[in-house]
Amino acid sequence: MRTFTFKGLFLTVLFMLLGSTAILAADDGLITRQIKLDEAGTLPDKISANEKNLITNLKIVGKINGTDLKFIREMAGCDFNGKETDGKLSILDLSDAKIVEGGSAYYSDRDDSFIYTSNDKLGDFAFYGCSGLTSLTLPSSVTKIGCYALSNCIGLTSLTLPSSVTEIGEHAF
């Protein structure tokens, strides 16, 4: 049987406290947010420029369109043209969101074609190249996943697909 002294217990508690402080310091400045959108296309108005590239975990509730998706892509490390950004978004929860048509284009492919959102579809190239994403939960209303929608998402280790998905495009993953 092992006996603990006051000194031993004190040192154990001290090391535990120091360890938790180090964990908090490593996360300093990074942000977790839940945002309710009353209207599609308003996500850029809800997140300041200062915190846009610091948010690591994001849950969106409400309707999102191309304007919102373009902004989310930038937060997840890839812009409108597929270029890398300083975004740090790694966990994205869209389980209580609904993708709707409208807003600006969210991506421009190699042929300079502009891609827009459609109702209940994770469109072509939606998160293409967003290598910082590690976890993605899609809206329960999504019925189709477009071509290259999640291609080159090399960091993605968790993906929650709703049972409503009936069609998956070429090279979607």
HUSUL-V185872 format. One record per backbone hydrogen bond with DSSP energy under -1.0 kcal/mol. CO is the residue of the C=O (numbers start at 0). NH is the residue of the N-H. E is the energy in kcal/mol with one decimal. If there is no record, write none. Layout:
{{CO,NH,E} {CO,NH,E}}
This chain:
{{4,8,-2.4} {5,9,-2.7} {6,10,-2.4} {7,11,-2.1} {8,12,-2.5} {9,13,-2.5} {10,14,-2.6} {11,15,-2.0} {12,16,-2.4} {13,17,-2.5} {14,18,-2.4} {15,19,-2.1} {16,20,-2.0} {17,21,-2.0} {18,22,-1.7} {19,23,-2.2} {20,24,-2.4} {21,25,-1.8} {24,27,-1.2} {26,29,-2.1} {30,55,-2.8} {30,56,-1.4} {32,58,-1.9} {34,60,-2.8} {38,41,-1.1} {41,44,-1.0} {42,45,-1.3} {42,46,-1.0} {47,51,-1.5} {50,53,-1.6} {50,54,-1.4} {53,30,-1.8} {55,89,-2.9} {55,90,-2.6} {56,32,-2.7} {57,92,-2.9} {58,34,-2.9} {60,36,-3.5} {61,97,-1.8} {63,99,-2.8} {64,68,-2.6} {65,69,-2.5} {66,70,-1.6} {67,71,-2.6} {68,72,-2.6} {69,73,-1.8} {70,74,-2.0} {71,75,-1.8} {72,77,-2.5} {73,76,-1.2} {74,88,-2.9} {75,131,-1.0} {76,84,-1.2} {78,81,-1.8} {79,107,-2.4} {82,78,-3.1} {89,133,-3.1} {89,134,-2.3} {90,57,-2.8} {91,136,-2.2} {92,59,-2.2} {93,96,-2.2} {95,61,-2.0} {97,63,-2.6} {98,119,-2.7} {101,65,-2.3} {106,114,-2.7} {108,111,-2.2} {112,108,-1.9} {114,105,-2.5} {114,106,-1.0} {117,120,-1.5} {119,142,-2.8} {119,143,-1.0} {120,122,-1.2} {121,145,-3.8} {122,125,-1.9} {126,129,-2.3} {128,130,-2.3} {129,132,-1.5} {133,156,-2.6} {133,157,-1.8} {134,91,-2.7} {135,159,-2.6} {136,93,-2.6} {138,141,-1.4} {142,165,-3.1} {142,166,-1.3} {143,121,-2.8} {144,168,-3.3} {145,148,-1.6} {146,124,-2.1} {148,126,-2.8} {149,152,-1.2} {150,128,-2.2} {151,153,-1.2} {152,155,-1.7} {157,135,-2.3} {159,137,-2.3} {161,164,-1.4} {166,144,-2.4} {168,171,-1.3} {169,147,-1.7} {171,149,-2.6}}
